Amino acid sequence: MTSPEPHDADADADAAEPGTAPDGWRSTFGLLPKPLRVTTYVVLGLVLALVIGLVAVVTLGRRPLPITSGELDLPGLESSVTVVRDANGIPQLYGDSVADLMRAQGFVHAQERFFEMDVRRHVTSGRLSELFGETTVETDTFIRTLGWRDVAEQEVALLDPDTRAAFDAYADGVNAYLDQRSPTQLGLEYTVLRATGLDYEPEQWTMADSLAWLKAMAWDLRGNMTDEIERVLALSQNDPERVAELYPAYDGQRFAPIVSEGAVVDGVFDQKATGGTRFPQRPSYLASEAAIAALTRVRDRATSLPAFVGVGEGIGSNSWVVDGDHSTTGEPILANDPHLGVSMPGIWMQMGLHCRTVSADCPLEVSGFTFSGMPGVIIGHNGDIAWGFTNLSPDVSDLYLEKVEGDQWMHDGRRRDLQVREEVIRVHGGEDVTIRVRSTAHGPLVSDALDEYAEVGELARPEHPGREPREYAVSLAWTALRPAPTADAILQLNSAANWDEFRDAVASFAVPSQNLVYADREGHIGYQAPGRIPIRQSGNDGYLPAEGWRADDDWTREVVPFEGLPNVLDPEEGFVVTANQQVIGGDYPYFLTDDWDQGYRAQRIRDLLEARGRLSVGDMAELQLDDRNPMAATLVPYLLRQSLPSGYYSTGQRLLAEWDFRQPADSAAAAYYNVVWRRLLELTFHDDLPEAARPAGGSRWMQVVESLLEDPANPWWDDRTTEDDVETRDDVLRTALLEARDDLTRLEGRNPETWDWGHLHQLDLEHATLGTSGVAPVEWLFNRGDWKVGGGNAIVNATSWDSREGYVVTAAPSMRMVVSLADLDQSRWISLTGVSGHPFSDHYTDQTDLWVEGEMLPWPFSSQAVDESAEDTLTLNPAPAGG
């Protein structure tokens, strides 16, 4: 018989203490010294608390996830709507009427993305401070000054009755979802905000909430407002002739415009006509130094606004279409990838809207990319046509310096009363803020929306000897502040069946003005430029801020007529390429803009289309990933001519000798080249330009440097801070090579074989609001990142970066799509993130890894293909009577 173990009185005593470990653990802890046992209990308690906390977070995080299978009631439906989701959660909706589909779309958008929708309407109405407190008062002040919400409310009355009915049904669907859930069931963000003391219940959704989002889109894609200011800043330190070198004219001989045939005849664009005369324009005045400070402040405030779809370097798009003679299918193929700011969640949500029986009463059979908060499909295809967007970037905004005295302003020699209104900004956790919004006939005084909110300081005083000092302000004229029925275009576009119906639909598309490419199942391809583009008087060409007191600087009451805007159907060359380049050559009689993208991407796409002959869907998708740097072939030979010390410094240079100018994520040569490029821009321009006007590194700066390389003694190469030395081109290039080597040693390591472009050029997706909260656990919950990507500025795979800030991705293809008009089920699509805005959803970033690898998802369209891809099916039923 085995003898019992000696009895441990201390162990018994420990066991008798309340709150001690279970028996199995107690025997183990009994072997430890007592002080260590106490420490272990504390650690165990902390771990247990952490586990409980994580379980609670996961529980709260999963609470807002939508119901995606089974049946739910949706009040207002006339008949049931079926929501079929595939493995990536992408919903396809089937209903018997447009009203039912719109109501269901509102419901499904709210299921996946209501917090995003709610933030958008708070932004566009200048009410962020109600959610986020004093930190957003300045943003709210600027938005209230612009008056986006007021314009949206005016637009409601301008809409076609069918459009209004669709928007009302959409709002009803959103509100039905809100009525079924508490705020913490709508999004994890509301739980986090509640921890700040916010007592908040979302308001009912309205039509104006949807329409106001179009103003945010138009703001980010508004054209050259910041260019106007940056030109003034450059002129403040340099002669006009030198500044002109920084804004090169578009080279139409080297980079083909979108439309290469046609002219305006009797006010109508005719693609078979030739000739035309551009209306005369003349440069505006050069502002004084006092104006520079004011304009800089306006620029800083404008660029500090939340980026709804992204602003600045890299915002653009690629879209092209080939006809059947250039495709392997014998029918057109259309590709599109809009380049927008990167964020979490992504800008788009994929969706299909299908009438079970397509008819005049229920014409929708459409699938594509939608905006949460907006009914219909923005980009995609229906059963007959496909379309894609790129930003046309016309000059639709002008800044005016205004002479202001009290609440009056000067115009054409007369004093006129300013329009004045007061608004109250509610502030969570703080005092309400009352602002005065003042406007001239040109537009709101954006200079009022500076740090002083309602105070206008002495902003500018142009040099006019003998004139008494006056107070000056800055106003903004912008086409988006004039109400227009843009929303009519969306649903009309969704049901268009041919080229004429397509053009009729987009004729209403006022802002933001876009390049639209087109294809249909009859084999036609085309292009149309829509939008409200102002006709200026001869005194104002939009190059610099205008003088508001001069009548000849005013806009006319006219806009470029839709019939006069460039368009082409079935061009002779058999394809259309739009990538933000010049729309049409210099003989076009209306002024659109001088601030085009320089055309590197567009020409690269054209060259590849011409070289490949016939393209398949896969070929078109592969072209979207082309990563050849357009500047490298010009710059690298100059870099290789520089004599560097052998060994450490020359190892980087040797990478360039065998480089093929492509920029995949794993390229060491691309890493070195881009660091050299950033250093080159810094060494060449930072000493000559104010901080706000320094180069971001995109296509315009590539064109500038290309020209300077041929002029080794150009004054831009000289460092004006070295008074006794005059630097030349080769001095700058050699220094850039040396400093880049040191930079990469610090960033990537000493061995060039370990360098890779993707490690520098990472994709990080930040939640639009809480992702920059400064609270690490909150940012961890909502942000995703550290993807290594290739591509870069002015490259077809346009993963842009800003050389003033670093190498991380600032804008990128927000989605990619390729549509086969021969068989719509063979089309492909991918989004930057996923359909869900809930961080604990499987579909929060389930498309990002595929996007990074250059892969795309099947795009089922026919009912059979949708059924075969189905993972979850939800039936939305009419609410029972009295329910």
Salt bridges, closest charged atoms under 4 A:
ASP12 OD2 - HIS7 NE2 2.49
ASP14 OD1 - LYS34 NZ 3.99
ASP14 OD2 - ARG37 NH1 1.98
ASP23 OD1 - ARG26 NH2 1.75
ASP96 OD1 - ARG356 NH1 3.21
GLU112 OE2 - ARG85 NH2 3.33
GLU116 OE1 - ARG113 NH1 3.24
GLU116 OE2 - ARG120 NH2 3.28
ASP118 OD1 - ARG121 NE 2.87
ASP118 OD1 - HIS122 ND1 3.33
GLU130 OE1 - HIS122 NE2 3.99
GLU130 OE1 - ARG127 NH2 2.87
GLU138 OE1 - ARG301 NH2 2.96
ASP150 OD2 - ARG421 NH2 3.80
GLU153 OE2 - ARG149 NE 3.09
GLU155 OE2 - LYS215 NZ 2.59
ASP172 OD2 - ARG103 NH2 3.29
GLU189 OE2 - HIS767 NE2 2.84
GLU203 OE2 - ARG127 NH2 2.75
ASP209 OD2 - ARG121 NH1 3.02
ASP209 OD1 - ARG149 NH1 2.40
GLU230 OE2 - ARG299 NH2 2.98
ASP300 OD1 - ARG299 NH1 3.66
ASP323 OD1 - HIS326 ND1 2.84
ASP337 OD2 - HIS339 NE2 2.75
GLU365 OE1 - HIS354 ND1 3.15
ASP395 OD1 - ARG536 NH2 3.05
ASP398 OD2 - ARG536 NE 2.77
GLU402 OE2 - HIS442 ND1 2.62
GLU405 OE1 - ARG415 NH2 3.12
GLU405 OE2 - ARG470 NH1 3.00
ASP407 OD2 - ARG436 NH2 2.75
ASP407 OD1 - ARG438 NH1 3.07
GLU423 OE1 - ARG144 NH1 2.98
GLU423 OE2 - ARG421 NE 2.81
ASP432 OD2 - ARG426 NH1 2.54
ASP448 OD2 - ARG438 NE 2.90
ASP451 OD1 - ARG301 NH2 2.79
GLU452 OE1 - ARG297 NH2 3.10
GLU458 OE2 - ARG461 NH2 1.38
GLU547 OE1 - ARG550 NE 3.44
ASP552 OD2 - ARG282 NH2 3.96
ASP552 OD2 - ARG550 NH2 2.96
ASP554 OD2 - HIS411 NE2 2.72
ASP554 OD1 - HIS442 NE2 2.66
GLU563 OE1 - ARG503 NH2 3.87
ASP570 OD2 - HIS524 ND1 2.73
GLU573 OE1 - ARG606 NH2 2.79
ASP594 OD1 - ARG278 NH1 3.91
ASP595 OD1 - ARG231 NH1 2.97
ASP597 OD2 - ARG601 NH2 3.52
GLU622 OE2 - ARG612 NH2 3.86
ASP626 OD1 - ARG604 NH2 2.95
ASP626 OD1 - ARG662 NH2 2.93
ASP627 OD1 - ARG662 NE 3.05
GLU682 OE2 - ARG679 NH1 3.42
ASP688 OD1 - ARG720 NE 2.68
GLU706 OE1 - ARG254 NH1 2.85
ASP730 OD1 - ARG729 NE 3.03
GLU739 OE1 - ARG679 NH1 3.30
ASP743 OD2 - ARG679 NE 2.70
ASP743 OD1 - ARG746 NH1 3.42
GLU748 OE2 - HIS759 ND1 2.31
ASP756 OD2 - LYS788 NZ 3.85
ASP802 OD2 - ARG804 NH2 2.87
ASP846 OD2 - HIS843 ND1 2.84
